[in-house]
Amino acid sequence: MIGIVMNTYWYEPLRNIPADRLAVQRALAFFVAWFLDPIIYGEYPPEMRELLGSSLPTFSLEEKKKLENKLDFIGINHYSTLYVKDCMFSQCDIDKLQWLWNASVFFTGERNGIPIGVPTAMPLSHVVPYGLEKIVSYVKERYNNTPMFITENGYPQGSNPNVSTEDLINDSRRIEYLSNYLESLTVAMKHGADVRGYFIWSLLDNFEWSFGYSLRFGLYHVDFNTLERIPKFSAKWYKQFLTGANTLKEKGNKTEVWHLRKKLMHPK
């Protein structure tokens, strides 16, 4: 199988105005459709073409034929959701880390000082479970329900000398995160999204790019001095989930959870 993995956020308008709702569409176009539209349709997204015009290259008929519908699956890495503010018709405070120049949008995790969800140890990362359902549904609708895999989804714990191993192993917040995000995924699948698999990031605590060892995503705790691995509470919870010994939530619909388990473990 040949596919591509997209690193995605879901976006919500910062203000309930048309300009910010359009900014959401531009953000999705510049972060997701920029790559997928050419592969699926042989064209750059109209949202980008409208802004960038001739500065975007065009594809020949031969190139389009080589590109169109050549994907077997779309991989989705998803952790969180952000607010988006329009900077085309509105004034924005420039922050290079949170401002996408060509799309004229500004990203933030807060509205009027209130976080979009419970903050995590990773910057611009909040717990917003419905975002997974939204981004999967967006990909489903825009790309003819091409088969999807959730290739990364997980919860970052902060790691520093003041945090004990016991506290890191007792990762109840990760269990709550995974439970809620999986429940959100069931909503998208219930409405027809062709999701073939789901992968937690990650099995083990590891070196997290620019964050180094300061963030821990693993289901297994790793002592980076001795390399000892200890299963966290989330590892035991996820094993029970996969074997059918628990439901996503006590109040959850057990039938829907069973079908999710079946689909993820036995894809088409």
CYANA upper distance limits for C-alpha pairs under 8 A (distance plus 0.5 A):
  1 MET  CA     72 ASP  CA      6.23
  1 MET  CA     73 PHE  CA      7.99
  2 ILE  CA     70 LYS  CA      8.43
  2 ILE  CA     71 LEU  CA      6.37
  2 ILE  CA     72 ASP  CA      5.86
  2 ILE  CA     73 PHE  CA      7.28
  3 GLY  CA     71 LEU  CA      5.71
  3 GLY  CA     72 ASP  CA      6.06
  3 GLY  CA     73 PHE  CA      5.30
  3 GLY  CA     74 ILE  CA      6.08
  3 GLY  CA     75 GLY  CA      7.46
  4 ILE  CA     71 LEU  CA      8.04
  4 ILE  CA     73 PHE  CA      7.56
  4 ILE  CA     74 ILE  CA      5.97
  4 ILE  CA     75 GLY  CA      6.30
  5 VAL  CA     74 ILE  CA      6.53
  5 VAL  CA     75 GLY  CA      4.54
  5 VAL  CA     76 ILE  CA      6.17
  5 VAL  CA     77 ASN  CA      7.46
  5 VAL  CA    151 THR  CA      7.80
  6 MET  CA     32 VAL  CA      7.22
  6 MET  CA     74 ILE  CA      8.01
  6 MET  CA     75 GLY  CA      6.45
  6 MET  CA     76 ILE  CA      5.65
  6 MET  CA     77 ASN  CA      6.46
  7 ASN  CA     32 VAL  CA      8.41
  7 ASN  CA     76 ILE  CA      6.77
  7 ASN  CA     77 ASN  CA      5.20
  7 ASN  CA     78 HIS  CA      6.91
  8 THR  CA     31 PHE  CA      7.69
  8 THR  CA     32 VAL  CA      7.48
  8 THR  CA     76 ILE  CA      7.21
  8 THR  CA     77 ASN  CA      6.30
  8 THR  CA     78 HIS  CA      5.74
  8 THR  CA     79 TYR  CA      8.25
  8 THR  CA    135 ILE  CA      8.21
  9 TYR  CA     78 HIS  CA      6.57
  9 TYR  CA     79 TYR  CA      7.44
  9 TYR  CA     80 SER  CA      6.19
  9 TYR  CA     81 THR  CA      5.71
  9 TYR  CA     82 LEU  CA      7.40
  9 TYR  CA    131 GLY  CA      8.09
  9 TYR  CA    135 ILE  CA      8.03
 10 TRP  CA     28 LEU  CA      8.36
 10 TRP  CA     80 SER  CA      7.34
 10 TRP  CA     81 THR  CA      5.11
 10 TRP  CA     82 LEU  CA      6.97
 10 TRP  CA    131 GLY  CA      5.84
 10 TRP  CA    132 LEU  CA      7.90
 10 TRP  CA    134 LYS  CA      7.33
 10 TRP  CA    135 ILE  CA      6.24
 11 TYR  CA     24 VAL  CA      6.37
 11 TYR  CA     27 ALA  CA      8.10
 11 TYR  CA     28 LEU  CA      8.14
 11 TYR  CA     81 THR  CA      6.08
 11 TYR  CA     82 LEU  CA      5.52
 11 TYR  CA     83 TYR  CA      6.05
 11 TYR  CA     84 VAL  CA      6.72
 11 TYR  CA    131 GLY  CA      8.40
 12 GLU  CA     21 ARG  CA      8.18
 12 GLU  CA     24 VAL  CA      6.93
 12 GLU  CA     81 THR  CA      7.95
 12 GLU  CA     82 LEU  CA      6.79
 12 GLU  CA     83 TYR  CA      5.26
 12 GLU  CA     84 VAL  CA      6.51
 13 PRO  CA     17 ILE  CA      8.35
 13 PRO  CA     20 ASP  CA      5.51
 13 PRO  CA     21 ARG  CA      5.84
 13 PRO  CA     23 ALA  CA      7.87
 13 PRO  CA     24 VAL  CA      6.65
 13 PRO  CA     83 TYR  CA      6.00
 13 PRO  CA     84 VAL  CA      5.58
 13 PRO  CA     85 LYS  CA      6.85
 14 LEU  CA     20 ASP  CA      6.99
 14 LEU  CA     83 TYR  CA      5.46
 14 LEU  CA     84 VAL  CA      5.79
 14 LEU  CA     85 LYS  CA      5.89
 14 LEU  CA    111 ARG  CA      7.02
 15 ARG  CA     20 ASP  CA      6.66
 15 ARG  CA     85 LYS  CA      7.69
 16 ASN  CA     20 ASP  CA      7.55
 16 ASN  CA     21 ARG  CA      7.92
 17 ILE  CA     21 ARG  CA      6.99
 18 PRO  CA     22 LEU  CA      6.65
 19 ALA  CA     23 ALA  CA      6.69
 19 ALA  CA     86 ASP  CA      6.35
 19 ALA  CA     89 PHE  CA      7.77
 20 ASP  CA     24 VAL  CA      6.83
 20 ASP  CA     84 VAL  CA      7.09
 20 ASP  CA     85 LYS  CA      5.78
 20 ASP  CA     86 ASP  CA      5.44
 21 ARG  CA     25 GLN  CA      7.34
 22 LEU  CA     26 ARG  CA      6.89
 22 LEU  CA     86 ASP  CA      8.20
 23 ALA  CA     27 ALA  CA      6.61
 23 ALA  CA     84 VAL  CA      7.02
 23 ALA  CA     85 LYS  CA      6.95
 23 ALA  CA     86 ASP  CA      5.65
 23 ALA  CA    103 ALA  CA      8.23
 23 ALA  CA    104 SER  CA      8.16
 23 ALA  CA    105 VAL  CA      6.53
 24 VAL  CA     28 LEU  CA      6.81
 24 VAL  CA     84 VAL  CA      6.56
 24 VAL  CA     85 LYS  CA      8.44
 25 GLN  CA     29 ALA  CA      6.61
 25 GLN  CA     47 GLU  CA      8.13
 26 ARG  CA     30 PHE  CA      6.60
 26 ARG  CA     47 GLU  CA      6.59
 26 ARG  CA     48 MET  CA      7.91
 26 ARG  CA    103 ALA  CA      6.40
 26 ARG  CA    105 VAL  CA      8.26
 27 ALA  CA     31 PHE  CA      6.59
 27 ALA  CA     84 VAL  CA      8.29
 27 ALA  CA    103 ALA  CA      7.04
 27 ALA  CA    105 VAL  CA      7.42
 28 LEU  CA     32 VAL  CA      5.93
 28 LEU  CA     33 ALA  CA      7.03
 29 ALA  CA     33 ALA  CA      4.97
 29 ALA  CA     34 TRP  CA      6.21
 29 ALA  CA     45 PRO  CA      6.93
 29 ALA  CA     47 GLU  CA      6.83
 29 ALA  CA     48 MET  CA      7.26
 30 PHE  CA     34 TRP  CA      5.75
 30 PHE  CA     48 MET  CA      7.41
 30 PHE  CA    103 ALA  CA      7.24
 31 PHE  CA     35 PHE  CA      8.29
 32 VAL  CA     36 LEU  CA      6.94
 33 ALA  CA     37 ASP  CA      5.59
 33 ALA  CA     44 TYR  CA      8.14
 33 ALA  CA     45 PRO  CA      6.56
 34 TRP  CA     38 PRO  CA      7.77
 34 TRP  CA     44 TYR  CA      6.66
 34 TRP  CA     45 PRO  CA      6.68
 34 TRP  CA     48 MET  CA      8.12
 35 PHE  CA     39 ILE  CA      7.42
 35 PHE  CA     44 TYR  CA      8.48
 36 LEU  CA     40 ILE  CA      6.52
 37 ASP  CA     41 TYR  CA      5.88
 37 ASP  CA     42 GLY  CA      7.09
 37 ASP  CA     43 GLU  CA      6.43
 37 ASP  CA     44 TYR  CA      6.20
 37 ASP  CA     45 PRO  CA      6.39
 38 PRO  CA     42 GLY  CA      4.59
 38 PRO  CA     43 GLU  CA      4.98
 38 PRO  CA     44 TYR  CA      5.83
 38 PRO  CA     45 PRO  CA      8.22
 38 PRO  CA     64 LYS  CA      8.41
 38 PRO  CA     67 LEU  CA      7.36
 38 PRO  CA     68 GLU  CA      7.81
 39 ILE  CA     43 GLU  CA      8.35
 39 ILE  CA     67 LEU  CA      5.48
 39 ILE  CA     68 GLU  CA      5.91
 39 ILE  CA     69 ASN  CA      6.96
 39 ILE  CA     70 LYS  CA      7.34
 39 ILE  CA     71 LEU  CA      7.84
 40 ILE  CA     67 LEU  CA      7.36
 40 ILE  CA     68 GLU  CA      5.28
 40 ILE  CA     69 ASN  CA      5.17
 40 ILE  CA     70 LYS  CA      7.54
 40 ILE  CA     71 LEU  CA      7.86
 40 ILE  CA    143 TYR  CA      7.53
 41 TYR  CA     64 LYS  CA      8.07
 41 TYR  CA     67 LEU  CA      8.08
 41 TYR  CA     68 GLU  CA      5.75
 41 TYR  CA     69 ASN  CA      7.50
 42 GLY  CA     59 PHE  CA      7.42
 42 GLY  CA     63 GLU  CA      8.10
 42 GLY  CA     64 LYS  CA      5.09
 42 GLY  CA     65 LYS  CA      8.00
 42 GLY  CA     67 LEU  CA      6.34
 42 GLY  CA     68 GLU  CA      5.89
 43 GLU  CA     58 THR  CA      7.97
 43 GLU  CA     59 PHE  CA      7.51
 43 GLU  CA     64 LYS  CA      8.18
 44 TYR  CA     48 MET  CA      7.38
 44 TYR  CA     49 ARG  CA      7.14
 44 TYR  CA     56 LEU  CA      8.40
 45 PRO  CA     49 ARG  CA      6.76
 46 PRO  CA     50 GLU  CA      6.40
 47 GLU  CA     51 LEU  CA      7.31
 48 MET  CA     52 LEU  CA      6.39
 48 MET  CA     53 GLY  CA      8.17
 48 MET  CA    103 ALA  CA      8.25
 49 ARG  CA     53 GLY  CA      5.37
 49 ARG  CA     54 SER  CA      8.25
 49 ARG  CA     56 LEU  CA      7.44
 51 LEU  CA    102 ASN  CA      8.24
 51 LEU  CA    103 ALA  CA      8.23
 52 LEU  CA     56 LEU  CA      6.75
 52 LEU  CA    102 ASN  CA      8.30
 59 PHE  CA     63 GLU  CA      6.18
 59 PHE  CA     64 LYS  CA      6.53
 60 SER  CA     64 LYS  CA      6.65
 61 LEU  CA     65 LYS  CA      6.74
 62 GLU  CA     66 LYS  CA      6.89
 63 GLU  CA     67 LEU  CA      6.72
 64 LYS  CA     68 GLU  CA      6.31
 66 LYS  CA     70 LYS  CA      8.14
 72 ASP  CA    146 THR  CA      7.86
 72 ASP  CA    147 PRO  CA      7.44
 73 PHE  CA    146 THR  CA      6.54
 73 PHE  CA    147 PRO  CA      5.34
 73 PHE  CA    148 MET  CA      5.88
 73 PHE  CA    149 PHE  CA      7.67
 74 ILE  CA    146 THR  CA      7.31
 74 ILE  CA    147 PRO  CA      6.86
 74 ILE  CA    148 MET  CA      5.32
 74 ILE  CA    149 PHE  CA      6.90
 75 GLY  CA    148 MET  CA      6.21
 75 GLY  CA    149 PHE  CA      5.33
 75 GLY  CA    150 ILE  CA      6.32
 75 GLY  CA    151 THR  CA      5.99
 76 ILE  CA    136 VAL  CA      8.44
 76 ILE  CA    148 MET  CA      7.71
 76 ILE  CA    149 PHE  CA      6.71
 76 ILE  CA    150 ILE  CA      5.34
 76 ILE  CA    151 THR  CA      5.97
 76 ILE  CA    152 GLU  CA      7.28
 77 ASN  CA    150 ILE  CA      6.64
 77 ASN  CA    151 THR  CA      5.87
 77 ASN  CA    152 GLU  CA      4.87
 77 ASN  CA    153 ASN  CA      6.69
 78 HIS  CA    132 LEU  CA      7.18
 78 HIS  CA    150 ILE  CA      8.10
 78 HIS  CA    152 GLU  CA      6.65
 78 HIS  CA    153 ASN  CA      5.92
 79 TYR  CA    125 SER  CA      7.61
 79 TYR  CA    127 VAL  CA      8.36
 79 TYR  CA    132 LEU  CA      8.32
 79 TYR  CA    152 GLU  CA      8.25
 79 TYR  CA    153 ASN  CA      5.97
 79 TYR  CA    154 GLY  CA      6.84
 79 TYR  CA    155 TYR  CA      8.03
 80 SER  CA    125 SER  CA      5.95
 80 SER  CA    126 HIS  CA      6.09
 80 SER  CA    127 VAL  CA      6.66
 80 SER  CA    128 VAL  CA      6.39
 80 SER  CA    129 PRO  CA      8.14
 80 SER  CA    131 GLY  CA      7.16
 80 SER  CA    132 LEU  CA      8.41
 81 THR  CA    109 GLY  CA      8.29
 81 THR  CA    116 ILE  CA      8.17
 81 THR  CA    125 SER  CA      7.81
 81 THR  CA    126 HIS  CA      7.35
 81 THR  CA    127 VAL  CA      8.33
 81 THR  CA    128 VAL  CA      6.56
 81 THR  CA    131 GLY  CA      6.31
 82 LEU  CA    107 PHE  CA      6.88
 82 LEU  CA    108 THR  CA      6.37
 82 LEU  CA    109 GLY  CA      5.67
 82 LEU  CA    116 ILE  CA      7.57
 82 LEU  CA    124 LEU  CA      7.94
 83 TYR  CA    107 PHE  CA      6.28
 83 TYR  CA    108 THR  CA      5.78
 83 TYR  CA    109 GLY  CA      6.36
 83 TYR  CA    110 GLU  CA      7.56
 83 TYR  CA    111 ARG  CA      8.13
 83 TYR  CA    116 ILE  CA      7.99
 84 VAL  CA    105 VAL  CA      6.90
 84 VAL  CA    106 PHE  CA      6.10
 84 VAL  CA    107 PHE  CA      5.32
 84 VAL  CA    108 THR  CA      7.00
 85 LYS  CA    105 VAL  CA      6.11
 85 LYS  CA    106 PHE  CA      5.54
 85 LYS  CA    107 PHE  CA      7.00
 86 ASP  CA     90 SER  CA      6.48
 86 ASP  CA     92 CYS  CA      8.45
 86 ASP  CA    104 SER  CA      6.91
 86 ASP  CA    105 VAL  CA      5.39
 86 ASP  CA    106 PHE  CA      7.01
 87 CYS  CA     91 GLN  CA      6.39
 87 CYS  CA     92 CYS  CA      6.17
 87 CYS  CA    104 SER  CA      5.32
 87 CYS  CA    105 VAL  CA      5.59
 87 CYS  CA    106 PHE  CA      7.08
 88 MET  CA    104 SER  CA      5.85
 88 MET  CA    105 VAL  CA      7.87
 92 CYS  CA    106 PHE  CA      7.66
 94 ILE  CA     99 TRP  CA      7.19
 95 ASP  CA     99 TRP  CA      6.31
 96 LYS  CA    100 LEU  CA      8.11
 98 GLN  CA    106 PHE  CA      6.23
 98 GLN  CA    107 PHE  CA      5.56
 98 GLN  CA    108 THR  CA      7.48
 99 TRP  CA    104 SER  CA      7.81
 99 TRP  CA    105 VAL  CA      6.40
 99 TRP  CA    106 PHE  CA      4.97
 99 TRP  CA    107 PHE  CA      6.75
100 LEU  CA    104 SER  CA      6.40
100 LEU  CA    105 VAL  CA      6.03
100 LEU  CA    106 PHE  CA      6.92
101 TRP  CA    105 VAL  CA      7.54
108 THR  CA    124 LEU  CA      7.74
109 GLY  CA    115 PRO  CA      6.18
109 GLY  CA    116 ILE  CA      6.17
109 GLY  CA    124 LEU  CA      6.38
109 GLY  CA    125 SER  CA      8.07
109 GLY  CA    126 HIS  CA      7.88
110 GLU  CA    114 ILE  CA      5.66
110 GLU  CA    115 PRO  CA      4.74
110 GLU  CA    116 ILE  CA      6.06
111 ARG  CA    115 PRO  CA      6.96
111 ARG  CA    116 ILE  CA      7.53
115 PRO  CA    119 PRO  CA      7.55
115 PRO  CA    126 HIS  CA      8.18
116 ILE  CA    126 HIS  CA      7.31
116 ILE  CA    128 VAL  CA      7.73
117 GLY  CA    126 HIS  CA      5.49
117 GLY  CA    127 VAL  CA      5.48
117 GLY  CA    128 VAL  CA      5.91
118 VAL  CA    126 HIS  CA      5.77
118 VAL  CA    127 VAL  CA      5.65
118 VAL  CA    128 VAL  CA      8.15
119 PRO  CA    124 LEU  CA      8.49
119 PRO  CA    125 SER  CA      6.74
119 PRO  CA    126 HIS  CA      4.85
119 PRO  CA    127 VAL  CA      6.94
120 THR  CA    125 SER  CA      6.34
120 THR  CA    126 HIS  CA      6.07
120 THR  CA    127 VAL  CA      7.65
120 THR  CA    155 TYR  CA      8.23
120 THR  CA    156 PRO  CA      7.04
120 THR  CA    157 GLN  CA      7.69
121 ALA  CA    125 SER  CA      8.11
121 ALA  CA    156 PRO  CA      6.54
121 ALA  CA    157 GLN  CA      6.29
121 ALA  CA    158 GLY  CA      5.52
121 ALA  CA    215 LEU  CA      7.68
122 MET  CA    156 PRO  CA      6.93
122 MET  CA    158 GLY  CA      8.16
122 MET  CA    215 LEU  CA      7.86
127 VAL  CA    177 TYR  CA      7.44
129 PRO  CA    133 GLU  CA      8.21
129 PRO  CA    177 TYR  CA      7.99
129 PRO  CA    180 ASN  CA      6.25
129 PRO  CA    181 TYR  CA      5.19
129 PRO  CA    184 SER  CA      6.56
130 TYR  CA    134 LYS  CA      6.83
130 TYR  CA    181 TYR  CA      7.63
130 TYR  CA    184 SER  CA      6.02
131 GLY  CA    135 ILE  CA      6.61
131 GLY  CA    184 SER  CA      8.43
132 LEU  CA    136 VAL  CA      6.63
132 LEU  CA    181 TYR  CA      7.10
132 LEU  CA    184 SER  CA      6.84
132 LEU  CA    185 LEU  CA      6.76
133 GLU  CA    137 SER  CA      6.56
133 GLU  CA    184 SER  CA      5.77
133 GLU  CA    185 LEU  CA      5.69
133 GLU  CA    186 THR  CA      8.35
133 GLU  CA    187 VAL  CA      6.91
133 GLU  CA    188 ALA  CA      5.61
134 LYS  CA    138 TYR  CA      6.61
134 LYS  CA    188 ALA  CA      8.11
135 ILE  CA    139 VAL  CA      6.76
136 VAL  CA    140 LYS  CA      6.56
136 VAL  CA    185 LEU  CA      8.41
136 VAL  CA    188 ALA  CA      7.11
136 VAL  CA    193 ALA  CA      7.59
137 SER  CA    141 GLU  CA      6.62
137 SER  CA    188 ALA  CA      6.52
137 SER  CA    193 ALA  CA      7.12
138 TYR  CA    142 ARG  CA      6.53
139 VAL  CA    143 TYR  CA      6.19
139 VAL  CA    145 ASN  CA      7.52
140 LYS  CA    144 ASN  CA      6.38
140 LYS  CA    145 ASN  CA      4.57
140 LYS  CA    146 THR  CA      7.12
140 LYS  CA    193 ALA  CA      6.42
140 LYS  CA    194 ASP  CA      8.12
141 GLU  CA    145 ASN  CA      6.75
145 ASN  CA    193 ALA  CA      6.83
145 ASN  CA    194 ASP  CA      6.67
146 THR  CA    194 ASP  CA      7.49
147 PRO  CA    194 ASP  CA      5.59
147 PRO  CA    195 VAL  CA      6.43
147 PRO  CA    196 ARG  CA      7.01
148 MET  CA    194 ASP  CA      6.58
148 MET  CA    195 VAL  CA      5.16
148 MET  CA    196 ARG  CA      6.36
148 MET  CA    197 GLY  CA      7.86
149 PHE  CA    195 VAL  CA      6.16
149 PHE  CA    196 ARG  CA      5.97
149 PHE  CA    197 GLY  CA      5.29
149 PHE  CA    198 TYR  CA      6.38
149 PHE  CA    199 PHE  CA      8.43
150 ILE  CA    195 VAL  CA      8.02
150 ILE  CA    197 GLY  CA      6.65
150 ILE  CA    198 TYR  CA      5.09
150 ILE  CA    199 PHE  CA      6.46
151 THR  CA    197 GLY  CA      8.31
151 THR  CA    198 TYR  CA      6.64
151 THR  CA    199 PHE  CA      5.62
151 THR  CA    200 ILE  CA      7.96
152 GLU  CA    198 TYR  CA      8.08
152 GLU  CA    199 PHE  CA      6.02
152 GLU  CA    200 ILE  CA      6.10
152 GLU  CA    201 TRP  CA      5.69
152 GLU  CA    202 SER  CA      8.37
153 ASN  CA    199 PHE  CA      7.18
153 ASN  CA    200 ILE  CA      5.60
153 ASN  CA    201 TRP  CA      5.89
154 GLY  CA    174 ARG  CA      8.04
154 GLY  CA    177 TYR  CA      8.13
154 GLY  CA    178 LEU  CA      7.35
154 GLY  CA    200 ILE  CA      6.09
154 GLY  CA    201 TRP  CA      5.42
154 GLY  CA    202 SER  CA      7.41
154 GLY  CA    217 PHE  CA      6.90
155 TYR  CA    174 ARG  CA      5.99
155 TYR  CA    177 TYR  CA      7.20
155 TYR  CA    178 LEU  CA      8.16
155 TYR  CA    201 TRP  CA      8.27
155 TYR  CA    217 PHE  CA      6.16
156 PRO  CA    174 ARG  CA      8.44
156 PRO  CA    215 LEU  CA      6.27
156 PRO  CA    216 ARG  CA      5.92
156 PRO  CA    217 PHE  CA      5.29
157 GLN  CA    168 LEU  CA      7.99
157 GLN  CA    215 LEU  CA      6.02
157 GLN  CA    216 ARG  CA      5.46
157 GLN  CA    217 PHE  CA      6.84
158 GLY  CA    214 SER  CA      6.48
158 GLY  CA    215 LEU  CA      5.40
158 GLY  CA    216 ARG  CA      6.89
159 SER  CA    163 VAL  CA      6.84
159 SER  CA    213 TYR  CA      7.66
159 SER  CA    214 SER  CA      5.32
159 SER  CA    215 LEU  CA      6.05
159 SER  CA    216 ARG  CA      7.04
160 ASN  CA    214 SER  CA      6.95
163 VAL  CA    167 ASP  CA      7.12
163 VAL  CA    168 LEU  CA      7.70
164 SER  CA    168 LEU  CA      6.98
165 THR  CA    169 ILE  CA      6.66
166 GLU  CA    170 ASN  CA      6.69
167 ASP  CA    171 ASP  CA      7.57
168 LEU  CA    221 HIS  CA      7.83
168 LEU  CA    232 LYS  CA      8.05
169 ILE  CA    220 TYR  CA      8.47
169 ILE  CA    221 HIS  CA      7.02
169 ILE  CA    230 ILE  CA      8.23
169 ILE  CA    231 PRO  CA      7.71
169 ILE  CA    232 LYS  CA      4.85
169 ILE  CA    233 PHE  CA      6.68
170 ASN  CA    232 LYS  CA      6.78
170 ASN  CA    233 PHE  CA      6.14
171 ASP  CA    175 ILE  CA      7.22
171 ASP  CA    232 LYS  CA      7.12
171 ASP  CA    233 PHE  CA      6.52
171 ASP  CA    234 SER  CA      6.84
172 SER  CA    176 GLU  CA      6.78
172 SER  CA    233 PHE  CA      7.62
172 SER  CA    234 SER  CA      7.64
173 ARG  CA    177 TYR  CA      6.57
174 ARG  CA    178 LEU  CA      6.57
174 ARG  CA    234 SER  CA      7.08
175 ILE  CA    179 SER  CA      6.49
175 ILE  CA    233 PHE  CA      8.32
175 ILE  CA    234 SER  CA      5.88
175 ILE  CA    237 TRP  CA      7.62
176 GLU  CA    180 ASN  CA      6.61
177 TYR  CA    181 TYR  CA      6.60
178 LEU  CA    182 LEU  CA      6.42
179 SER  CA    183 GLU  CA      6.64
179 SER  CA    248 LEU  CA      5.61
179 SER  CA    249 LYS  CA      7.57
180 ASN  CA    184 SER  CA      6.72
180 ASN  CA    248 LEU  CA      7.88
181 TYR  CA    185 LEU  CA      6.73
182 LEU  CA    186 THR  CA      6.90
182 LEU  CA    248 LEU  CA      7.99
183 GLU  CA    187 VAL  CA      7.38
183 GLU  CA    248 LEU  CA      7.13
183 GLU  CA    257 VAL  CA      8.28
184 SER  CA    188 ALA  CA      7.50
185 LEU  CA    189 MET  CA      6.80
186 THR  CA    190 LYS  CA      6.34
186 THR  CA    256 GLU  CA      7.67
186 THR  CA    257 VAL  CA      7.93
186 THR  CA    260 LEU  CA      6.76
187 VAL  CA    191 HIS  CA      6.93
188 ALA  CA    192 GLY  CA      7.13
188 ALA  CA    193 ALA  CA      6.05
189 MET  CA    193 ALA  CA      5.04
189 MET  CA    194 ASP  CA      7.12
189 MET  CA    195 VAL  CA      7.20
189 MET  CA    260 LEU  CA      8.44
195 VAL  CA    263 LYS  CA      8.39
195 VAL  CA    264 LEU  CA      8.07
196 ARG  CA    263 LYS  CA      7.24
196 ARG  CA    264 LEU  CA      6.35
196 ARG  CA    266 HIS  CA      8.48
196 ARG  CA    267 PRO  CA      5.34
196 ARG  CA    268 LYS  CA      7.33
197 GLY  CA    263 LYS  CA      8.07
197 GLY  CA    264 LEU  CA      5.18
197 GLY  CA    265 MET  CA      7.59
197 GLY  CA    267 PRO  CA      7.21
198 TYR  CA    264 LEU  CA      6.84
201 TRP  CA    217 PHE  CA      6.68
201 TRP  CA    218 GLY  CA      7.25
202 SER  CA    217 PHE  CA      6.02
202 SER  CA    218 GLY  CA      5.12
202 SER  CA    219 LEU  CA      6.88
203 LEU  CA    217 PHE  CA      8.38
203 LEU  CA    218 GLY  CA      5.46
203 LEU  CA    219 LEU  CA      5.64
203 LEU  CA    220 TYR  CA      6.62
204 LEU  CA    217 PHE  CA      7.64
204 LEU  CA    218 GLY  CA      4.54
204 LEU  CA    219 LEU  CA      6.34
204 LEU  CA    220 TYR  CA      5.33
204 LEU  CA    221 HIS  CA      6.92
204 LEU  CA    222 VAL  CA      7.19
204 LEU  CA    229 ARG  CA      8.47
205 ASP  CA    216 ARG  CA      5.54
205 ASP  CA    217 PHE  CA      6.08
205 ASP  CA    218 GLY  CA      4.67
205 ASP  CA    219 LEU  CA      7.90
205 ASP  CA    220 TYR  CA      6.93
205 ASP  CA    221 HIS  CA      6.32
205 ASP  CA    222 VAL  CA      6.10
206 ASN  CA    213 TYR  CA      7.16
206 ASN  CA    216 ARG  CA      7.32
206 ASN  CA    217 PHE  CA      8.14
206 ASN  CA    218 GLY  CA      7.89
206 ASN  CA    222 VAL  CA      8.19
207 PHE  CA    211 PHE  CA      8.04
207 PHE  CA    212 GLY  CA      5.33
207 PHE  CA    213 TYR  CA      5.65
208 GLU  CA    212 GLY  CA      5.24
208 GLU  CA    213 TYR  CA      6.76
208 GLU  CA    214 SER  CA      8.27
208 GLU  CA    215 LEU  CA      7.15
208 GLU  CA    216 ARG  CA      8.39
211 PHE  CA    215 LEU  CA      6.91
219 LEU  CA    231 PRO  CA      6.85
219 LEU  CA    232 LYS  CA      6.16
219 LEU  CA    233 PHE  CA      8.32
219 LEU  CA    234 SER  CA      6.28
219 LEU  CA    235 ALA  CA      5.38
220 TYR  CA    229 ARG  CA      6.54
220 TYR  CA    230 ILE  CA      5.92
220 TYR  CA    231 PRO  CA      4.85
220 TYR  CA    232 LYS  CA      5.88
220 TYR  CA    235 ALA  CA      7.16
221 HIS  CA    228 GLU  CA      8.45
221 HIS  CA    229 ARG  CA      5.92
221 HIS  CA    230 ILE  CA      5.55
221 HIS  CA    231 PRO  CA      6.62
221 HIS  CA    232 LYS  CA      6.75
222 VAL  CA    227 LEU  CA      6.23
222 VAL  CA    228 GLU  CA      6.18
222 VAL  CA    229 ARG  CA      5.19
222 VAL  CA    230 ILE  CA      7.19
223 ASP  CA    227 LEU  CA      5.37
223 ASP  CA    228 GLU  CA      5.76
223 ASP  CA    229 ARG  CA      7.15
224 PHE  CA    228 GLU  CA      8.18
231 PRO  CA    235 ALA  CA      6.20
231 PRO  CA    236 LYS  CA      7.68
232 LYS  CA    236 LYS  CA      7.47
233 PHE  CA    237 TRP  CA      6.72
234 SER  CA    238 TYR  CA      6.44
235 ALA  CA    239 LYS  CA      6.69
236 LYS  CA    240 GLN  CA      6.81
237 TRP  CA    241 PHE  CA      6.71
237 TRP  CA    246 ASN  CA      8.38
238 TYR  CA    242 LEU  CA      6.66
239 LYS  CA    243 THR  CA      6.69
240 GLN  CA    244 GLY  CA      6.44
240 GLN  CA    245 ALA  CA      5.23
240 GLN  CA    246 ASN  CA      6.23
241 PHE  CA    245 ALA  CA      6.40
241 PHE  CA    246 ASN  CA      5.75
241 PHE  CA    247 THR  CA      7.01
241 PHE  CA    248 LEU  CA      8.03
241 PHE  CA    261 ARG  CA      8.40
242 LEU  CA    261 ARG  CA      7.06
244 GLY  CA    258 TRP  CA      7.92
244 GLY  CA    261 ARG  CA      8.35
247 THR  CA    252 GLY  CA      7.30
247 THR  CA    254 LYS  CA      6.85
247 THR  CA    257 VAL  CA      7.00
248 LEU  CA    252 GLY  CA      6.74
248 LEU  CA    257 VAL  CA      7.37
252 GLY  CA    257 VAL  CA      8.12
253 ASN  CA    257 VAL  CA      6.86
254 LYS  CA    258 TRP  CA      6.56
255 THR  CA    259 HIS  CA      6.84
256 GLU  CA    260 LEU  CA      6.75
257 VAL  CA    261 ARG  CA      6.75
258 TRP  CA    262 LYS  CA      6.69
259 HIS  CA    263 LYS  CA      6.60
260 LEU  CA    264 LEU  CA      6.60
261 ARG  CA    265 MET  CA      6.54
262 LYS  CA    266 HIS  CA      6.23
262 LYS  CA    267 PRO  CA      8.41
263 LYS  CA    267 PRO  CA      5.77
263 LYS  CA    268 LYS  CA      8.39
